[in-house]
Amino acid sequence: MARIVWGLATSHVPSIGAAHDRGLQEDPDWKPLFDGYKPLQEWMADNTPDVAIVVYNDHANAVGFEIVPTFGIGVGDSFNVTDEGWGVRPVPTPVGKPEFARFLTKEIIDQGFDLTMFNQLEVDHGLTVPMSVYCPEPGEQWPCPIVPILVNVLQYPQPTAARCYELGKAIGKAVEAYPEDLKVAIFGTGGMSHQLAGTRAGFINEEFDRDFLEKIETDPDALAKLTREELIELAGTEGLELIMWLVMRGAIGDSIRRVADTYFVPASNTAAGAAVFERV
């Protein structure tokens, strides 16, 4: 039986990937962020999974607005990194795990979630930056294959926090139904508070972010009750991405241990947070 063994919640700010690729880890403006990642990375390096499920959103870089699935899943053999306008990031091409992904698709659909299947899928910083947070020096390949799960956070109506939390629970059940013995990690990406446009451009709410970092462990049910409007008011228009953390939280179950966390302001004009939770 497969089992989710740990979860990573992390921001996917594109400037984090750019700073990493440019070797700015010791730059005074970036050092606190990268130093904060180190305890998480050391623990994850000692607990390599057989496969990682990465819950993220595309930013209209590889998946346009012609068709906007509420939830999607990549079932291909690999997922090329897309050029977002300044060249392809110098990171390995993520490798998929098609048999596992297709099994999850069937099990999750049978639980009432209609997933759009991507037989071909390119990925942007929404996925590659969390992979770099997980493993900053992957070499020629990432430590494990991945299954990407996409969530619409760009176009109204986005799924609710409650729906994302329930999707996570469905993913957890689907993983445990898989007959092969696999150790699975799940990433919930995006956020924290930020707004990129409009009269509140540059908005960051540190009090809300720190409360979210606490409650994602201790009271996810309270976070799942937040409406779209409340999330946008509290975390900014792009802070709505935090619903993807709830997918991760729903998947790993009730009994967890916080391994480490970090919080940094600002990564560009964005609050950046990360936390690793071990299932116990």
Secondary structure, DSSP 8 states (H G I E B T S, - for coil): --EEEEEEEE---HHHHHHHHTT-TTSTTTHHHHHHHHHHHHHHHTS--SEEEEEE---SSSS-SSS--SEEEE-SSB--B---SS---SS---BB-HHHHHHHHHHHHHTT---EEESS--B-HHHHHHHHHH-S--TTS-SS-EEEEEE--SSSS---HHHHHHHHHHHHHHHHH-SS--EEEEEEE--SS---SSTTTT---HHHHHHHHHHHHH-HHHHHT--HHHHHHHH-TGGGGGHHHHHHHHHH-S-EEEEEEEEEEEETTEEEEEEEEEE-
